[in-house]
Amino acid sequence: MTRPSKELLAVSRRWIEAIRHKRKNELRNILSGHDHLRFVGSGEGELWAGDAVREGIGDFLE
C-alpha cells in the first residue's frame, strides 16, 4: 500500500518553486552534498556526478 509522505511533498514543492523562480542556490541546497549524487541525462554519455550536478543545475537555469 502506498502512503502519502508530507516530507516528500514538501521537498517536491520547494524544488518546483525554486525552478519556477530560478533560485539556483536553493536548488543546490536541496541536492545532496555527497559525491554519490548522480544525474543521468537524455544525451548519449550524459552522466554527471557530485559537484558537477549541483553546479549544472544552476547553469541550466541561466
URJOHU-V321792 format. One record per backbone hydrogen bond with DSSP energy under -0.5 kcal/mol. CO is the residue of the C=O (numbers start at 0). NH is the residue of the N-H. Records with the same first field share a line. If there is no record, write none. Layout:
# URJOHU-V321792
CO: NH, NH
This chain:
# URJOHU-V321792
3: 5
4: 8
5: 9
6: 10
7: 11
8: 12
9: 13
10: 14
11: 15
12: 16
13: 17
14: 18
15: 19
16: 20
17: 22
18: 21
21: 23
22: 26
23: 27
24: 28
25: 29
26: 30
33: 36
36: 49
38: 40, 47
42: 45
44: 46
45: 40
47: 38
48: 51
49: 52, 53
50: 54
51: 55
52: 56
53: 57
54: 58
55: 59
56: 60
57: 61
